Amino acid sequence: MPKKLQIYYKIMNSIAFSKFQETKEEIATLWEMHVELSGTSGQGRRNDRLSILNKTALVFVSASWESYIEDVIQESFEKLLLNVKEADHLPMKLRMQCVDEITNSKDPTAIWKISDKKWITYITDNKKKVLGAWIEKFHSPKSENIKDLFSNTVGIKDITKSWFWQRMNYSNAIEKLDDYLDIRGKIVHRLKTEEKIKKWQADDFLGHVSLLVEKTDNALKIHLESLTNVSPW
């Protein structure tokens, strides 16, 4: 009897996704330090050091999440401009931003820059300026800010609706993310806080963000492919 052929499907992800996976390896180094500190003498001093290390890990996870969001939205925006065929497939606010710039231009011939499907060239040539206007407004990787950023740049109405998995609906996923980011804010802005952070909290935050990255990447892939008929990654 002939052997059955086994077919393996490789799931492709964004470059931003790969970068995030690399940062997770750096967090593993923090946990190695955690093990070393756990074995030191002097319980009070040791606990203080462990708490500081745990806070560092939690802040690092937050920074990694923010970097992923900024990287993946830039990557997605470039893929959209590269493959989109119709202006109607671009977000309305993005189109209006270009119209405003043309309208407010002192150059009377500026309107011809977007005529006869030259709009894609105009936006591509000015993509850093166009995207930068939205990135500058992105100060915190909380759910509502991410929702606005994705809607205005690549046209996903509500990216947070994709944040669900077994025993986790998107509302709870949003709440959990924002709660951890509130803790991060207290750590960063108050420098010294009485709130003790445990290792399991930093671990839990990392696990949660890892799933959010996976779900966000998949949702972007589906969305961009639906607009361009080309897989972005």
Secondary structure, 3 states (H helix, E strand, C coil): CCCCCCCCCCCCCCHHHHHHHHHHHHHHHHHHHHHHHHCCCCHHHHHHHHHHHHHHHHHHHHHHHHHHHHHHHHHHHHHHHHHCCCHHHCCHHHHHHHHHHHHCCCCCCHHHHHCCCCHHHHHHHCHHHHHHHHHCCCCCCCHHHHHHHHHHHCCCCCHHHHCCECCECHHHHHHHHHHHHHHHHHHHHHCCCCCCCCHHHHHHHHHHHHHHHHHHHHHHHHHHHHHHCCCCC
